[in-house]
Amino acid sequence: MKNCGLLYEEEAAIAQEFSLKDAWDKIIHADSVRRIAEDRVEKQTTSFTGTRSGKRWELSISVSSFAEAILNGCDDVEQA
């Protein structure tokens, strides 16, 4: 999913794109969730963190952008 967040995994030195399935898996299996509020930022970020096979990960997403991406995907399926 492009442009709605970043996935950081301990073994990867950089943030990476993620699929809808990756996002759902991280949301379901998160150990903690926190809302990151910043002044003058239009779309606030929610951070989900957890571990997989003993390695830490963090998914930071704009929930509104994530929901918009899902709706766009639904529109694409309906139009196909």
ChimeraX attribute file (.defattr): number of C-alpha atoms within 10 A of each C-alpha:
attribute: neighborCount
match mode: 1-to-1
recipient: residues
	/A:1	17
	/A:2	12
	/A:3	11
	/A:4	19
	/A:5	21
	/A:6	20
	/A:7	21
	/A:8	18
	/A:9	19
	/A:10	14
	/A:11	9
	/A:12	10
	/A:13	8
	/A:14	10
	/A:15	15
	/A:16	14
	/A:17	13
	/A:18	16
	/A:19	10
	/A:20	13
	/A:21	10
	/A:22	14
	/A:23	20
	/A:24	11
	/A:25	11
	/A:26	20
	/A:27	17
	/A:28	10
	/A:29	14
	/A:30	18
	/A:31	11
	/A:32	11
	/A:33	15
	/A:34	11
	/A:35	13
	/A:36	12
	/A:37	11
	/A:38	10
	/A:39	6
	/A:40	7
	/A:41	8
	/A:42	8
	/A:43	14
	/A:44	16
	/A:45	21
	/A:46	16
	/A:47	20
	/A:48	22
	/A:49	20
	/A:50	18
	/A:51	15
	/A:52	12
	/A:53	5
	/A:54	8
	/A:55	10
	/A:56	13
	/A:57	19
	/A:58	20
	/A:59	24
	/A:60	22
	/A:61	22
	/A:62	20
	/A:63	16
	/A:64	13
	/A:65	18
	/A:66	18
	/A:67	12
	/A:68	13
	/A:69	17
	/A:70	14
	/A:71	12
	/A:72	12
	/A:73	13
	/A:74	11
	/A:75	11
	/A:76	10
	/A:77	9
	/A:78	8
	/A:79	7
	/A:80	5
